Amino acid sequence: MLLAGQARNAYVVPPMAMLPRPLFVRAFEIPGNGWVESHSHPWAQFTYATAGVIEIDTPLGRHLLPPHYAMWIPPDMPHAVSTRECVAFHSLYLDAAAFGAHPPRAGAMLCVTPLLRELVAATAELPVDYDMSGPDGALVCLIMDRIRRLRAAPLSVPMPSDTRLLKIARALHVDPGDPRTLDDWAGQVGATRRTLSRLFRQDTGLSFVEWRQALRLLAALLLLEAGTAVSVVAEQLGYTSVSAFIAVFQSRFQVTPGVFARTRQLEGKADLPPALPV
């Protein structure tokens, strides 16, 4: 869903009558202000951006996925994709039967490990009719095994559906440190503070303050993983002090930002899932 006045760039996913193999990978780009209309298919989908942020609409709600955070979409679940910026995208189409009785949870947000990223990139180069009994098939089986092992992301941020809330949510996505309150936003989006407060709870299950805090913490995880200093992260995300940021981060994740950053650097080298409580 786009803001008023923005041109929408439709992206048409090439149709596919059937899944040619147990795993089929598509790597492509969706332009800024892009939109893939709602559709479904009889196979599961594991989808994530390698660059840029995507929004996915499903019957379970609207979800914001930063780079290298994937969503599991089960067979026959309608889903639509939208972007604000150009996004490099990987979609894995999978035979859900290969996961037996325990596939990932529908709509689950999963952390894509560095190893899995490389395996997917390699699989995207395979011919459509790769040999499941040879090395290519072994690679595919390894990918499925790695997906089974993925942990749920330590934090997710449900996106609102109301157009007025979307204006607020997208502005905060651009600048999570934006200090404006609901009183400030009320006059800018054409609704009272009370209405906005009620709609935030109704659309996301969170209050505005809780939602903004979740977005800031998600942004903090990404910045820390990228090697940004804790003091810089605190300043960029609008915290009054470094100690205030550390307190909020530790309260949510039971670990300090500094320890998290050092752990993620080691985990990136060893390809381990994030050691955070879900």
N, C-alpha and C positions, 0 to 999 in steps of 0.2 A: 504494500500500500504506500502511495506516495503523497507528498504534501501538495496542497493546491497550487496550481500554476507550473508544476514540474512536468516535463514531457516524459512519458514512459516508453522505455525501449523494450519491446517484447522480444524474448528469446524463445525460439521454438525448439524443443528437444526433438531430435530425429526419432521418428516412431520405430518401435521394434515389436514385431509380432510375437516373438518368443525369446526366451533366454537361451543363447546359443551354447553356453557352457555353464557350469555351476557358479562361475564368477565372471562378470564382464565389467571392465573399467572404462569409464569415459572421463577424459581430462579436457576441460574447455574453459573459456572465459565468458563471463556475463558482464555486459557493459554497465557503467554507472547508471543509476535510476532504471535498472533492469528489472524484468519481471518474467517469471515462468508461471503461466496460468496453472490453476489447480488441476491435478491429474492423479491417476493411480495406475498401478500395474500389479500383475499377479506374482511378482517377486519382491523380495526385501531390498531395501536401499540403505547404504551406509554412505553418508555424504558429508563433506567438509571442504572448507576453503583453505588453500595454501597461502593466499594473500587476500586481504580484505575481509569484510564482515558481511555475513548473510543473515537474512531473516527468513524463517521457515514457518509457514502457516499450516497447521494440521487441526483436526477436530479436537486435539488436546490443548490447543492454544497457539500463540505466536511466540517464537523462540529466537533469541539473538545468539548467533554462533560466531565467536571470534576465530581467527586463524588457528587451525590444528585442533579444533574442537568439533567433534562429529556428532551427528544425530542418527539414530537407528530408526528407520521407518519400515514397519512391517508390511507384508503383502496387502494390497488392496486398500491401504490407508490413503485418502486424498491428501495432497500436499502441494503448496505453492511456494515459490522462492522469490524474494525481492532483494535488491541491492541499492545502496546509495552511491557506492564507488565501484570502480571496475574490480571484479573479483575473479581470481584464479581458483578453479573449482575441480574437485574430484568427486565423481559419483561411482560407487561400487554397487552393481546390481548382483544380487546373490540368491541362490536357491535356499530359501529358509529351511527346507527339509534337512539340509546339511548340518544345521545347528541342533537338530533333534528337538527335544522337549524344553531346551533351555537357551533360546536365543536371547539377545539383549532385550531389555525392557522397551516397550513401545515408547518412542519419544525420548529415550534416554540420551543425555548429553555425555559424550565420552571423550577422554583425553587421548589424542592420537600420538603415539610414541614416535621418536625419530626413526627407529627401525621399521615400523609399519609404514611410515611415509616413504621410505626408500623402496620397500617391497612393492607398494602400490605403484610407485613411479615406474618400476621395472615391469610390472604386469601390464601397465598401460601400453607398453611396446609390443606385447604379444599379438600374434595373429588371432583373429576371431575364433578360428577353429583349432585352437591349440590342443595338443595331445595330453589328455588327463593322465595317461599312463607313463608319461615321460617326465623330464625335468620341469617343464612348464606346469604340469599338473602338481608336482611337488611344491612349486612356488605358490600356487593357488591354495593348496591345503595349508601351507604355512601361514598365509594371510588370514585364512579363516580361524586358525588356531590363535593367532595374535589378537584378532578381534574378540574372541571369547575371553581372553585374559584382560582386556581393557577394564580400567576402573571408571566408574562414573565420575564426572567432573565434580570438584569440590564445591562448585557454586554454579547456579544457573540464574538467568534473569528473564522471567517471562515478559514478553512485550505486550503492551495494552493494545486493544483494538479500536477504541474510540479515537476519532481523528484529532480531537483536541489534546488528548493525552499523548498521541503519537508525536505531535509537534514538540511537546516537552521532552518526551523520551529520546527523540532523535537529536535534539539540541544537547541533551546530556550525554548521549553517545559520542558526539563530537567533542564535548568538553565535560567530562565527568566531574570536574572541579567547579563547575558553574554553581555559585552560591545562592541563586535565586530561590525564594520560598514559593509555596503555593499562592500566597498573597501576591507576590510579584508576578507570577504566571497568570493569575486570574484575568487581569486586564488585557493581557497579550493574546489569550486564546479564546476570549469571549465566553467565559463561564465563571461562576462564583467559586470562591475557595472551597466552600462546603460541597459543591457539586463535584469539583475535581477530586477532593478527598474521597468522596463516596465512590466515584468511578475508578480511582486507582485500586481501591480495595476490591471492588467488584470485578475488575478486569484481570488483576494480577494476583490477588490474594494477599497483597502486601500494602501497607500504607505508603504514601509518597516518600517519607523519610526512610523507611525500610528498603523500598525499591532503589532509591538513589544510593543508599549505603551498599546494597548488593552490587550495583553497577560499578561503584568505586572500587569495591574489593575485587571484582572480576578484572577491572582495568589494572589494579595493583598487581595481580598475579601475572598478567601479561608483561607489564613493565619490568617486574622483578626477574621474570624468566629471560627477558632480553638483556639483563645485566644493568638496568638502571639503578642508581644509588637509592637507598632507602629515603634519604633526605629529599632527593629530587622527586621521588614518587609521592611523598607526603605533600610537598608543595604543589605539584601538578594536580593532585586530586582534591585540593581545597581543604586539607586538614589544618587546624590552627597551629599545630606543632608536630614535630616528629614523634614526640612521646604520645600524643593523642592518636596518631596513625598506628603506632606500634600497639597501643592498648586495644584499639578496635580490631586490628588484624589478629592479634593473639587471642582475643576473646572468641572470634569466629573459628579460627583454625587450630588453636591450641599450640601454636608455634610462632616465633617472632618472624618478621619479614626477612631479617638477615639470615636466620637459620633456613627458612624456606628457600631463599635464593641460592645459598650454598648447596643445599640438598638437591635442588633441581639441576644445578650444574653437574653434579655427580651423576644424577639419574639420567641426564641426557646422554652422558658418555656410556652409561651401562645399560641404557634402555629399560629402566625400571619405571613402574607407574608412580604417580605422585604419592608420597607418604603423608597424606592428609586425611583426616576423618571425613567421610561423606555425610 
